[in-house]
Amino acid sequence: NTTRDAKGNMTEDAEGNKYFYDLDNRINEIRMNGGDTVEMTYDALGRRVFRKNGSDETAYLWWGDQETSEHASSAGQPVIQNDLWAHPTALNKICARAVDGSKLEIEYYHKNYLDHVYAVSDDSGSIVEHYRYSAFGEVEIYSAAGVKLAVSAIENSITWNSRRFDADTGLYYYKYRHYAAQLGRWLGRDPIEERGGINLYFFVANSPLRYWDVCGLSAKISPDQFYQEWFEENFGDLSEEEQEKIDKKGMRDTVKKECIGLTCINLGTKRRPDIQNCYFVKKTDNDIDRKKAIDEALKKAKDRRDEMIEDKECKRCKPFPGKKESVPVIFSIRFWMGKKRRSERGDGTAQLSASVIANGRPVSGGGRGQTMIPFDYGFFDESAPIDKQWIHANHGGRGMKVKLSSLEDFSEELMNFDTQVFCVACQKWGYRK
């Protein structure tokens, strides 16, 4: 049996370990049934910067949401100073560590498609330690010779999901929450509440072989995994010969073009999506009115989609292979338009053109010196669970992750977007050899 406090945080587990939290629902103390007491401290940005267990102390340095180094000591004497090499703007892009702070001794992380570290090698390429996991992340550690170890011989704690594993408590640290692999559950409620799903404690929708998490907020999937599942869903009924022909048409490369690629592949085209039937989200001054404006714009898009179905406006479009007919589908674009470029017709539709969104990328200015503006495409999969209906991706090219979000999460108000539209277009097969 387990117990929880009024905020839903686990305060005692079945083994008798007790957990204590600060006002922001972050674990600041764990009293282990065996007698150890583990203390944790966080900075103003919610990042864990200090951990203590008796005379063993560890300090962590960060760059944004990415941990960059670990400095540990025991009884006041330094024992570990490992600097983590990672892409500073991409979460979980840890690739190596400088052992004991040395630039001459490097160990490299080897990871799979879910960002699980399965091995660590030295400068010569020799494996020094490797790892195996249960479906939900319980870790087994092995030496280079294959001997099972109780703890890491190289003092490595970067393992499952490239998150840090605490051998004393058996928990993984995900910045916003701690995760118990033996339970397959988070210890605290989801900080984004029901936007992450109606179950506030389950780990990546109970599908850890498909999804992974970065910060303890939402599930993500790799582009290759997404493509495989998308391909099976759309073309799984065709013969192997037909599937092979379709697979060679460049769709996998389209997926890797980040959010616009994910929208294009669902529309069945390599080119930018059709933006003739789009509806603006009206400008508002508060979150409540903004949510209403988003719902209203999406409803207009759904009504337009139903109208297109009734009038059979997609009948001239070539349907996906194996499908009887082309159907209208919904997607959304968020971008920076500026007051001078905003144009709305009387019926609420957005007057957009290639000059506003060139090749899927909104631009400002014209001619020489044209400036690229941040944008975000999202495709609406109405058949999916409500917390995973919007398919989009992170930006930056390196380390792309496919995001499956609720409408509220996808439409989150950010400084680099001042405009959002919902569009309707025919899903048609435009791929050629």
C-alpha positions in Angstrom: 0.0 0.0 0.0 1.0 3.6 -0.6 -0.1 6.9 0.9 -0.4 10.3 -0.7 -0.9 13.9 0.6 -3.7 16.3 -0.3 -1.9 17.4 -3.4 -1.6 13.8 -4.7 2.1 13.4 -4.0 3.2 9.9 -2.8 4.3 10.3 0.9 5.1 6.6 1.6 5.6 3.6 -0.6 5.0 -0.1 0.0 8.6 -0.6 1.3 8.1 2.1 4.0 10.2 4.8 2.4 8.9 8.2 3.2 8.8 11.2 0.8 8.6 14.9 1.7 7.9 17.8 -0.7 8.3 21.6 -1.0 5.5 24.0 -1.9 6.1 23.3 -5.6 5.6 19.6 -5.2 9.3 18.8 -5.6 10.8 16.1 -3.5 13.2 17.7 -1.0 13.7 14.8 1.4 13.5 11.0 1.2 13.8 8.9 4.4 14.7 5.4 3.4 13.4 2.5 5.4 17.0 1.3 5.8 18.0 4.5 7.6 19.5 6.7 4.9 18.1 10.2 4.4 18.5 11.8 0.9 18.0 15.6 0.7 17.6 17.6 -2.5 17.7 21.3 -3.3 16.4 23.2 -6.3 17.2 26.6 -7.9 14.6 29.3 -8.8 14.0 27.6 -12.2 13.0 24.3 -10.6 16.2 22.5 -11.5 17.8 20.2 -8.9 21.2 21.6 -8.1 22.2 19.7 -4.9 21.8 16.2 -3.5 23.0 14.9 -0.1 23.0 11.5 1.5 24.9 11.6 4.8 28.4 12.9 4.0 28.0 12.2 0.3 27.2 15.4 -1.6 26.6 16.2 -5.2 26.2 19.5 -7.0 24.7 19.8 -10.5 25.3 22.6 -13.0 22.8 23.4 -15.8 22.5 25.2 -19.1 18.8 25.9 -19.6 17.0 22.6 -19.2 20.1 20.6 -19.9 22.3 19.4 -17.1 26.0 20.0 -18.0 28.1 18.7 -15.2 28.2 16.8 -11.9 30.5 17.5 -9.0 30.4 14.9 -6.1 32.3 14.7 -2.8 32.4 12.4 0.1 33.4 13.5 3.6 34.5 16.8 2.0 36.8 15.2 -0.5 36.1 15.4 -4.3 35.3 12.0 -5.8 33.6 12.8 -9.1 33.8 15.7 -11.5 32.1 14.6 -14.7 31.3 17.2 -17.3 28.6 16.1 -19.7 28.9 16.8 -23.4 25.6 17.6 -24.9 23.9 19.7 -27.6 23.0 22.8 -25.4 19.6 23.5 -27.1 18.3 19.9 -27.4 17.2 18.0 -24.4 18.6 14.5 -23.8 21.3 15.0 -26.4 24.0 13.8 -23.9 26.7 12.1 -25.9 29.8 11.8 -23.7 31.4 12.8 -20.4 34.8 14.0 -19.4 35.8 11.6 -16.6 36.9 13.4 -13.4 37.0 16.6 -15.3 39.8 15.5 -17.6 39.8 16.5 -21.2 42.0 13.6 -22.0 39.8 10.8 -20.7 36.4 10.7 -22.4 33.6 8.1 -22.1 30.8 7.9 -24.7 27.2 7.1 -24.3 25.5 4.7 -26.8 21.8 5.1 -27.0 18.8 3.6 -28.8 15.8 5.2 -30.4 14.2 5.9 -27.0 17.3 7.6 -25.7 18.1 4.8 -23.3 21.8 4.4 -22.7 22.6 0.8 -23.5 26.4 1.0 -23.2 29.3 3.3 -22.3 32.6 3.1 -24.1 36.1 4.6 -23.6 38.3 6.5 -26.0 39.5 3.4 -27.7 35.9 2.3 -28.5 35.9 -0.5 -26.0 32.7 -1.1 -24.0 33.4 -0.5 -20.3 29.8 -1.0 -19.0 26.4 -1.9 -20.5 22.8 -1.9 -19.4 19.5 -3.7 -19.8 16.0 -2.5 -18.9 12.6 -3.8 -18.1 9.7 -2.3 -20.2 9.2 0.5 -17.6 12.9 1.2 -16.9 14.2 -1.1 -14.1 17.9 -1.2 -14.9 20.4 -4.0 -14.7 24.1 -3.1 -14.9 26.8 -5.3 -16.5 30.5 -5.1 -16.7 32.4 -5.3 -20.1 32.7 -9.1 -19.4 29.0 -9.5 -18.9 29.1 -9.8 -15.1 26.0 -8.4 -13.4 26.8 -5.6 -11.0 25.0 -4.2 -8.0 26.0 -0.6 -8.8 27.8 1.1 -11.6 31.6 0.5 -11.5 32.2 3.7 -13.4 29.8 5.7 -11.2 27.5 6.4 -14.2 23.9 7.3 -13.4 22.8 8.5 -16.9 20.7 5.5 -18.1 17.0 5.2 -19.0 15.7 8.0 -21.2 19.1 9.6 -20.7 17.8 10.6 -17.3 19.8 10.4 -14.0 19.1 7.2 -11.9 19.5 7.5 -8.1 20.8 4.1 -6.9 20.0 5.0 -3.3 16.3 5.6 -3.9 15.6 3.7 -7.1 14.1 6.9 -8.7 14.8 8.7 -12.0 14.9 12.5 -12.0 13.0 14.2 -14.8 13.3 17.8 -13.8 9.6 18.3 -13.1 8.9 15.0 -11.4 10.6 11.8 -10.1 9.7 8.5 -11.7 9.6 5.1 -10.0 10.4 2.4 -12.6 9.4 -0.5 -10.2 5.9 1.1 -10.2 5.8 2.3 -13.7 4.4 5.6 -12.3 5.3 9.1 -11.4 5.4 9.9 -7.7 3.5 13.2 -8.2 0.7 14.5 -10.3 1.3 15.8 -13.8 2.2 19.5 -13.6 0.3 20.1 -16.9 -2.7 18.3 -15.3 -5.3 16.7 -17.6 -3.6 18.2 -20.7 -1.2 15.2 -20.5 -4.1 12.7 -20.2 -6.8 11.9 -17.6 -4.4 9.6 -15.7 -2.0 12.1 -13.9 0.5 9.4 -12.8 0.9 6.9 -15.7 4.2 7.0 -17.6 4.0 7.9 -21.3 0.5 6.6 -21.6 1.7 3.1 -20.4 3.5 2.7 -23.8 7.2 2.9 -22.8 8.3 0.9 -25.9 6.8 3.6 -28.2 7.1 6.9 -26.3 9.6 8.5 -24.0 9.6 11.6 -21.8 12.1 14.4 -21.4 11.1 16.5 -18.4 8.2 14.6 -16.9 5.5 16.5 -18.8 4.6 14.9 -22.1 5.3 11.8 -24.2 7.3 12.0 -27.4 8.1 9.6 -30.2 11.0 9.3 -32.7 10.5 10.3 -36.3 11.4 6.8 -37.5 9.0 5.2 -35.1 6.3 7.6 -36.0 6.9 6.9 -39.7 6.7 3.1 -39.2 3.5 3.3 -37.3 2.0 5.9 -39.7 3.0 3.7 -42.7 1.5 0.6 -41.2 -1.8 2.4 -40.4 -2.2 3.8 -43.9 -0.7 1.0 -46.1 -0.7 -2.1 -43.9 -3.5 -3.7 -45.9 -1.5 -3.6 -49.1 0.8 -6.3 -50.5 4.5 -6.2 -49.6 5.3 -5.4 -53.2 2.9 -2.4 -53.2 4.2 -1.3 -49.8 7.8 -1.4 -51.0 6.9 0.8 -54.0 5.2 3.4 -51.8 8.0 3.4 -49.3 10.5 4.4 -51.9 8.7 7.7 -52.8 10.6 9.9 -50.3 8.0 10.0 -47.5 10.5 9.1 -44.8 12.6 12.1 -45.8 9.4 14.3 -45.7 8.8 13.3 -42.1 12.3 14.5 -41.1 11.4 18.1 -42.2 10.1 18.7 -38.7 6.5 20.0 -38.1 5.8 20.9 -41.7 6.9 17.5 -42.9 4.6 15.7 -40.4 1.7 17.8 -41.7 2.7 17.2 -45.4 2.9 13.5 -45.0 -0.5 13.3 -43.5 -1.9 15.4 -46.4 -0.1 13.1 -48.9 2.2 15.7 -50.4 5.9 16.7 -50.6 4.9 20.4 -51.2 3.7 22.9 -48.7 0.1 22.4 -47.5 -2.9 24.1 -49.2 -3.7 27.2 -47.2 -6.9 28.4 -49.0 -9.3 27.4 -46.3 -7.9 28.8 -43.0 -9.5 30.5 -40.0 -7.9 32.9 -37.7 -7.9 32.6 -33.9 -9.1 36.0 -32.7 -6.8 38.1 -30.6 -7.7 38.1 -26.9 -6.5 39.6 -23.6 -6.8 36.6 -21.2 -6.4 32.8 -21.2 -10.2 32.1 -20.8 -11.1 34.2 -23.9 -8.1 32.8 -25.8 -9.4 29.2 -25.2 -12.8 30.2 -26.5 -11.3 31.8 -29.5 -9.3 28.7 -30.3 -12.4 26.5 -29.9 -14.4 28.8 -32.2 -11.7 28.8 -34.9 -11.4 25.0 -34.8 -15.2 24.7 -35.0 -15.3 26.8 -38.1 -12.6 24.5 -39.6 -14.7 21.4 -38.7 -17.8 23.0 -40.2 -15.9 23.7 -43.4 -14.6 20.2 -43.4 -18.2 18.8 -43.1 -19.3 21.1 -45.9 -16.5 19.8 -48.1 -17.5 16.2 -47.4 -21.2 17.0 -48.2 -20.3 18.8 -51.4 -17.7 16.1 -52.3 -15.1 18.8 -53.0 -12.2 16.3 -52.7 -13.6 13.9 -55.4 -11.1 15.1 -58.0 -8.1 14.5 -55.8 -6.2 11.2 -56.0 -6.8 9.3 -52.8 -4.1 7.5 -50.8 -3.3 4.0 -52.2 -5.8 1.5 -50.9 -8.3 4.2 -50.0 -11.6 4.6 -51.8 -11.6 8.4 -51.9 -9.8 11.6 -50.8 -11.1 13.3 -47.6 -10.7 16.8 -46.1 -8.5 17.0 -43.0 -7.6 19.7 -40.5 -4.2 21.2 -39.6 -3.0 24.3 -37.9 -0.2 26.9 -38.3 1.2 29.2 -35.7 3.5 32.0 -36.8 4.5 35.6 -36.5 2.5 37.7 -39.0 2.6 41.2 -37.6 -0.3 43.7 -37.7 0.3 44.9 -41.3 0.1 41.3 -42.7 -3.0 40.2 -40.8 -6.0 39.9 -43.2 -9.4 38.4 -42.4 -12.3 38.1 -44.7 -15.9 38.7 -43.6 -16.6 35.1 -43.1 -13.6 34.7 -40.7 -11.4 32.9 -43.1 -7.7 33.9 -43.2 -6.5 35.5 -46.4 -3.1 33.8 -46.7 -0.8 33.5 -49.6 2.6 32.1 -50.6 4.0 35.6 -49.9 3.0 35.2 -46.3 4.0 31.6 -45.9 6.8 30.8 -48.4 7.4 27.0 -48.7 5.8 26.6 -45.3 8.0 29.3 -43.6 6.4 32.6 -42.8 8.7 35.5 -43.8 8.8 39.3 -43.1 10.1 41.9 -45.6 10.6 41.1 -49.2 13.3 40.7 -51.8 16.9 40.8 -50.4 17.3 40.5 -46.6 14.2 38.4 -46.2 13.9 37.3 -42.5 12.8 33.8 -41.5 10.1 33.8 -38.8 9.4 31.0 -36.3 6.4 28.8 -37.2 4.8 25.6 -36.0 2.6 23.3 -38.0 0.3 20.7 -36.4 -1.9 18.0 -37.9 -5.2 17.1 -36.3 -5.8 13.4 -35.7 -9.3 13.4 -34.4 -9.3 9.6 -33.9 -6.5 9.7 -31.3 -7.0 10.2 -27.5 -7.7 13.9 -26.7 -4.2 14.4 -25.2 -2.5 13.2 -28.4 -4.6 14.6 -31.2 -2.1 17.2 -32.5 1.0 15.9 -34.2 3.9 18.3 -34.4 7.6 18.5 -33.7 10.3 20.5 -32.0 12.5 22.8 -34.0 16.2 23.2 -34.6 16.9 20.3 -37.0 19.2 18.3 -34.7 17.5 15.8 -32.4 14.0 16.1 -33.8 11.3 14.6 -31.7 7.7 14.1 -32.7 5.2 15.6 -30.2 1.7 14.3 -29.7 -0.2 16.9 -27.8 -3.6 18.1 -26.7 -5.1 21.2 -28.5 -4.3 23.3 -25.4 -0.7 22.3 -25.3 -0.2 22.7 -29.1 -1.8 26.1 -29.0 0.2 27.3 -25.9 0.8 31.1 -26.2 4.4 31.8 -26.9 6.3 35.0 -27.5 7.5 34.1 -31.0 3.9 33.4 -32.3 1.3 36.1 -32.7 -1.0 34.3 -35.1 -2.8 30.9 -35.2 -5.0 29.6 -38.0 -6.9 26.3 -38.5 -7.0 25.1 -42.1 -8.9 22.5 -44.1 -7.4 20.7 -47.1 -8.0 17.6 -49.1 -5.9 14.6 -48.2 -4.6 13.5 -51.5 -1.8 11.3 -52.9 0.7 13.6 -54.5 3.9 11.5 -54.2 5.7 10.5 -57.4 8.8 8.4 -58.0 
